[in-house]
Structure formats: C-alpha cells, structure tokens
Amino acid sequence: MAKAAANQGGLNMKQVFTAKTVDEAKALAAEEFGVSAEKIAFTVLEEPKKTLFGMKGEAKVEAEYEMSKPEIAADYIVTVMRCMGYDPTVEISEIEGGSLLEIKGDGVEGIIGRRGETLDSLQYLASLVANRNDRNYYRIATDCCGFRDKRKVQLEELAGKMVAKAKRTGRTVALEPMNPYERRIIHAAVSQIENASSRSVGEEPYRKVLITCNDPDRPRYSHRNGDYKGGRNGNRRNGRRREDFKARSLDITSSFEKDYKKPKPEDEMGSTGLYSKIEF
C-alpha cells in the first residue's frame, strides 16, 4: 500500500517499489497509483549491479505522486459504486471553482435515484472526502447520464407553471422542499418572468420556495364563492366592499429586491455545484 501524506494540493502518496529493473519498478508504481508514469516523481534508491554473470540484485525505486482533490473524489466514487455492484468510470473536467465528475458506464443511471437524491448524497460524501485534509474548500460536482441538465429544464418548466398558477389564483404558491442548487434554478427562472417574485423560507432540509404574483390590480376569480377579488377598488360581493385577502401564516408582501437578490447564505452559490463550502 502507498504511504499517503496530506498537503494543501491534495494527497501526497509515496511508496517504494522493488523489481528486477528500474523500468519494471516504475511500471509497478504507475499501476498501483492508477496514473501514467509521467505523472509520478521517481527516486532510484538502488540499481541492480552488473557482474560477469549478468545483473545481480534488484532495483528499488521511491515513487511519489500527488493525488489532486478531484482525483480523490473520483477514486472514492468508483470505490463506493463498485461496492454497490456498478463498474463505473469517472471523467473529470474543470468548472468554475472546482471540478465536474461525470459518472459513466453500463447501468450507472441507477445511481441517480429519485430526483437525483442518491447522486446528490454521493456528491456530498465525495466532497467531504476530497476536502477533509485541507481547509481550502474545493468544489466537487457530480453528474450522471446528463441528469443535471435534464433536471434544470424540468425545474424551469415547473417555475413557469407555478408562476402561472400564482397569477391565476392571486395566491402565493409553495413548492416542495428542495436543495440549494434546485432552489437557485427556480429563483433564476422566476426572475425572468414579469410581475412574479420568489423567496425561500424554512430551515434545511425542509427549506422551500414561495412564488408570488406582484400584480395586485389584476382581478381574479374565486371558484369558492363565485365572486371576483382584487383590483384597485377592493373586493366586492353583492355591492359590499370586502377586505383584501391576507395570508394568516405567510408573509407575501416581500419584493423581488428583498427576497431574491438578498437570499439566505445557502442560496448564494455559484452555478457549478450543489453544495457551498462545508464548515468543519
């Protein structure tokens, strides 16, 4: 097994390999570390000695390889998924503030889970493993079979439908609890729609988005009692003025400027990953 030591860049791995020749020892190191020999720093400790009868002794080489944080995360994902019966490969690409780990292989879509919950959990754990030896946080994002893009489209469509519902009924619409990444997609989609605003309420993991119509002058029909509500002159039924509707438990008066541009800290994250910095 390789001897590993933490440093700021990732995980520094050292091990001494012995073989008949130096080249064979280097090949063993490359196989053990799972990278090409060009990425490994070698120090030749001993070489076989030439004699009249050929080579005597063995070659001893110290190999040192610094495993980057995305490589640590990818190695963890592969190990976990193999224990689950999968045989995945992980492709690493750079994104803003970190790396995206694309999980590929036959049948690996089974790791996604309901609405990406299993994939999210795997991403969270991989991020913990990658950052455990360094206080400087490095963002790890995971994807599988293009799930993130598909989910983004679904959430944007959902935001449009919920805005339409809020405008039709004149009531604030509450979505089901979502993680910060998905809430951010909803907020961004709502911000592009006229006379609509959104905000997040509640505590994790039950924090959810509320969508509000910002057009109080538009009349709306109530199916419950058959009259029109809203409008500049207030609500009327049988010639009598009625008080404007007020939610008993929800504050729906907050503006876009207050509720979206200044959200909770967990909503203020870049678009490259699911979780913000993990404070230990």
C-alpha positions, 0 to 999 in steps of 0.5 A: 500500500502507498504511504499517503501524506496530506498537503494543501494540493491534495494527497501526497502518496509515496511508496517504494517499489522493488523489481528486477529493473528500474523500468519494471519498478516504475511500471509497478508504481504507475499501476498501483497509483492508477496514473501514467508514469509521467505523472509520478516523481521517481527516486532510484534508491538502488540499481541492480549491479552488473557482474560477469554473470549478468545483473545481480540484485534488484532495483528499488525505486521511491515513487511519489505522486500527488493525488489532486482533490478531484482525483480523490473524489473520483477514486472514492466514487468508483470505490463506493459504486463498485461496492454497490455492484456498478463498474463505473468510470469517472471523467473529470473536467474543470468548472468554475471553482472546482471540478465536474465528475461525470459518472459513466458506464453500463447501468450507472443511471441507477445511481441517480435515484429519485430526483437525483437524491442518491447522486446528490448524497454521493456528491456530498460524501465525495466532497467531504472526502476530497476536502477533509485534509485541507481547509481550502474548500474545493468544489466537487460536482457530480453528474450522471447520464446528463441528469443535471441538465435534464433536471434544470429544464424540468425545474424551469418548466415547473417555475413557469407553471407555478408562476402561472398558477400564482397569477391565476389564483392571486395566491402565493404558491409553495413548492416542495422542499428542495436543495440549494442548487434546485432552489437557485434554478427556480429563483433564476427562472422566476426572475425572468418572468414579469410581475412574479417574485420568489423567496425561500423560507424554512430551515434545511432540509425542509427549506422551500420556495414561495412564488408570488404574483406582484400584480395586485390590480389584476382581478381574479376569480374565486371558484369558492364563492363565485365572486371576483377579488382584487383590483384597485377598488377592493373586493366586492360581493353583492355591492359590499366592499370586502377586505383584501385577502391576507395570508394568516401564516405567510408573509407575501408582501416581500419584493423581488429586491428583498427576497431574491437578490438578498437570499439566505447564505445557502442560496448564494452559490455559484452555478457549478455545484450543489453544495457551498463550502462545508464548515468543519 
